[in-house]
Amino acid sequence: MESIPKFNELIEKCIKDFWNQDALTDYKGITLQYHDVARKIEKLHIMFENSGVKKGDKVALCGRNSAGWASAFLATLTYGAVAVPILHEFTAEQIHNIVNHSEAKLLFAGDVVSTQVDPTKMPSIEGIIYIPDYSVLFSRSDKLTYAREHLNEMFGKKYPKYFRSEHVSYYKESDPNELALINYTSGTTGFSKGVMIPYRAIWSNYDFACHVMGNNVKKGDNVLSILPMAHMYGMSFEFIYEFLHGCHVFYLTRVPSPAIIAKAFAEIKPAVIIAVPLVIEKIIKKKVFPKIQNNRMRLLMNMPVISKKVLQTIREQVTQSFGGNFFEVIIGGAAFNQEVESFLHRIGLPYTVGYGATECAPIICYEDYRNFVPGSCGKVVIHNEIKIDSPDPAHVPGEILVRGLNVMLGYYKNEEATRQTIDSDGWYHTGDLGVMDAEGNVFIKGRSKYMLLGANGQNIYPEEIEDKLNSMALVNESIVIQEEDKLVGLVYPDLDEAYAMGFTNSDLENIMEQNRKVLNEALPSYSKLSSIRIHSEEFEKTPKKSIKRFLYLTEK
């Protein structure tokens, strides 16, 4: 294994180097400088030590992104405990499941989560700590209660004169394969898998970020954290890299609606935009497309001399909607709508689409926007290798396999699932299907578990059909399911737009039938839709904003 720096040493170094700089801000709230974060870490270490938390114990964190969450996470790692980040969107039952399965000793809970969880459903937990002020909400341990009540006194005894950067000294992992955190892919019993992320994988993702963002996102730059830090995508690329490089991270600390995000972009002017497709697609479809999809604009955009100026103006407007100061928009986490991607490519917006998985903490593929091939998800990243399990990887889709420093240790307390996912040669089987061209660009063709089989054995990738359907009139989102030998499209329409235009439910059904006919003309015979069924409510989503497809696969 190549030489890998001790990750906690990097945390220690950045805190000392950037001692008096702004580090973490709750948008419209408090700002912590690096020395403030160091002080919080030190107090939590005293609390851990005096309440019996040992190296290797699990500490769970569940709450909305905040400076307090980030500080507690850093305190956990630098103490030598194992962090268990839990998505705050999970239900109370799911949170209980993860806390119990991970054998967490403590739970840091945010303002909303703290009112939802029930300590009696988590019999092994020793205490619940409130993230905003680190007060103890629940305790089964006299030592924990005492430690919190006497924390300032203990801190004062340890540092009677002052607390300065020279006092900062953290636990250093002894082996790059040492377990750093457990990240759960779901909170549902039977579906949930605790992905064991070692220090080497966190460092490898950080080193990748240094290579691709190092010249563009620098000390003192602002970054807006939109993605949940409890998800590896947000943690690695909106928090860890930026914190270690002296950037100033802003947390929305509230539901990131498009209006709030747009206002924050304008004020913070982030140096990079990290997003899931849904955020970008909503902004483009709601704010940009209505302005340009009229006859006058279409005419101007198709006139060679004028179109260049028109596209430049549109690009400038889109750029300003994201704060106007970013070097690149990095999109990942789910499939990107082709119509929106084609539009971004046409106007020349600096964007790229990456590919990853929690099991790789998370990055697998990426390419800088200057070399990015539209429709792809880039090339395999440093410290890793990739292959397509196919007799003809350039033309016949096969499962994408990954090997390298990013790959997890396995699933916590689930050796069988680990064996099914990581083979004897160390290849992680992603469950995704793709092809790879001669230059190494990877093109995702769908999830192998979602692949449908046509009547004559044809492979049907529902995501490809959905991508086309999502670009059609009044379609907000869709799922394609199979009922016997027929394909059915489930559609959640843009009801606001439909009713604003005076359409009735009957009109909507006629429009969807017209969409179906147009769509089928662009599809091979074995993947044509037999019908479209309208859903009156938005499809249920995961915290990553992917549709919970399994809930609708057997719909009648």
Salt bridges, closest charged atoms under 4 A:
GLU2 OE1 - HIS383 ND1 3.17
GLU12 OE2 - LYS16 NZ 3.31
GLU12 OE1 - LYS172 NZ 2.70
ASP17 OD2 - LYS13 NZ 2.56
ASP36 OD1 - HIS35 ND1 3.35
GLU42 OE2 - LYS158 NZ 3.10
ASP57 OD2 - LYS105 NZ 3.21
GLU89 OE1 - HIS88 ND1 3.67
GLU103 OE1 - LYS413 NZ 3.83
ASP111 OD2 - ARG64 NH2 3.09
GLU153 OE2 - LYS157 NZ 3.73
ASP207 OD2 - HIS211 ND1 3.92
ASP207 OD2 - HIS383 NE2 2.66
GLU267 OE1 - LYS28 NZ 3.04
GLU267 OE2 - LYS263 NZ 2.90
GLU367 OE2 - LYS379 NZ 3.26
ASP368 OD1 - ARG370 NE 2.84
GLU385 OE2 - ARG403 NE 2.88
ASP392 OD2 - HIS395 ND1 3.07
GLU399 OE1 - HIS429 ND1 3.39
GLU415 OE1 - ARG419 NH1 3.93
GLU416 OE1 - ARG419 NH2 2.86
ASP423 OD2 - HIS429 NE2 2.99
ASP432 OD1 - ARG447 NH1 2.73
GLU464 OE2 - LYS445 NZ 3.92
GLU466 OE2 - ARG549 NH1 2.81
GLU477 OE1 - LYS541 NZ 2.94
GLU483 OE2 - ARG533 NH1 3.22
ASP494 OD2 - LYS286 NZ 3.31
GLU513 OE2 - ARG516 NH2 2.79
GLU538 OE2 - LYS541 NZ 2.90
GLU555 OE2 - HIS535 NE2 2.87
